[in-house]
Amino acid sequence: MERRTWSPKQADLETGKRWYLVDAEGKTLGRLASVIAATLRGKTKPTYSPHADMGDYVVVINAEKVALTGNKETDKYYYRHSGYPGGLRRRSVREVRMKHPERLIESAVRGMLPGNVLGEKQFRKLKVYVGPNHPHRTQQPEALPLEA
């Protein structure tokens, strides 16, 4: 009797891409981001394979209403550098929330995905919107189960 380890093929991956909807209102940022990242990677599926894009699409609404614990609103900073001398820019969570609230969720989820081509492909399946409206109604997204 020959035993072989089953590995998913490309044909197995393309079938079964589902769309999930998450309302971020009142949810803690880190806890929400970890569930979203696991869904994007496909870790919630029994056929998960780390070398392939097994994940589903996730649509997040009400990004501006996501909660942060403690003093992160004023004490946490996002840094970026232009590459030029003196090009370091620092923005607090409060500043980011006022101008681009969707970047809070995108940044948290991006940090939980692999830092390679596969991670970028998985990140592109995340759709974050400010407010309750989104253009993905035709995909009929279902509610993503969040563990309490």
N, C-alpha and C positions, 0 to 999 in steps of 0.2 A: 504494500500500500504506500503510495507516494503522497507525502504531505508537503504542501507548499504554502507559503505565506501569501495571502491575498493583498495585492496592491492596486489601488484604484487607477483606472485608465482615464484618458481624456474624455472618452465617451461617457464614463460614469460621472464625471465632474460637471458637465454642462447641464445635465438634467437635474431638476430639483432646486434651482435657484429661487428662493422665496424672498418676499419683501415684508419687512417688519416696520411698524410704526412705534415710536417712543415719544411720549410727552415728558419733557424734561422739567416741567414745572414742579418745584419743591424737591426734586431729587438731588442727592449729594453728587457732586461732580465726579469724584474718583470712583465711587461705587458704580455709577451709571456708565462711566467710560470703560470699566473692566468688563461689564456684561456686553457692551457694544463691541469691544475689541474681540472678545471670544466668539461672538456671533459672526463678525466679519471674517475671522480666520476659519470658521467652520468647526471649532472645537466642541460645539454642542451636538454635533452629528456623530453617529456611530461609525461612519466611514471616514473620519478625520485622518488626514495624512499631512504631515508638516511641510512636505515639499510641493504641495499643490494647493491651488486656490479652491477651497471647498466651501467657502463662506457664502452668506446671503447678503442681500441689500438691507440697509438700515436707514430709515428716514426719521430724523429727530426734529420735533417742532417745539416751539416755545423755548428756544435756546437762551433767551435773555433772562429766563426765570429760574435757571439752575442755581442750586444752593451750594455755598462753600462754608465749611465749618471754621470755627475759630476766628482769627484776625486776618485770614487770607485776603480778604477784600482790600486791605491796605498794605499788608506786609509781604505779599507774594508778588514777584515781578517776573515779567517775560523779557528775555534779552534777545537781541539780534544784532548782527554786525554787518556793515556794508562791505567790509574788506579794506577800507581805507583807514589811515591813521585818524584816530578820534571818531571812528564811525560806530561806536557802540551805542545802541539805543535801548533804553529801559522803560517799560510801560508797566504800571501797576494793574492789577485785576480790575480795579474800578475804571481805569481809563480804557482798557480793552472792552469791558462790558458796555461802556457808553458808545464806543465807535463801531466795534465789530463783535457783538456778543457770541456769534457762531464760532469764533476762533477759540473760545475757551474750551468748548467740547472737542473741536477738531484737534487742538494741541494736546489735550489729555489722551485722546484715542490714538493719535499718531505715535505718541511716546510708548504705547503698549503694543504696537505692531512691530514686526521685524524691520530692520533698517536696510532692506535690500529691494530688489525689483519686485519680488513677490509681495512685500509689505506695501509698496506703492500701489500695486494692482488692487490689493484688498482695501486700501484706504479710499480709492476712487469709488467704492461702493457705498460710502457713507455720504448721506445727503442731510445737511443741517440747515434749518430755516428759523428765522426770527418770526415769532407770531404763530398762530394756529393754522395758517394756510400753507399748502405745498402743492406742487404740480404733478404729483405721482398718484393721483386718485385712480387712474385707469389700471395701475398695477394691483389694486386692491390690497394694500398692505394690512397685515393683521397685527394685533398688539403683541409686542415682544414681552414674554414673561420675565419679570424682574423678581429675583428672590428678595424677600424682605429681610 
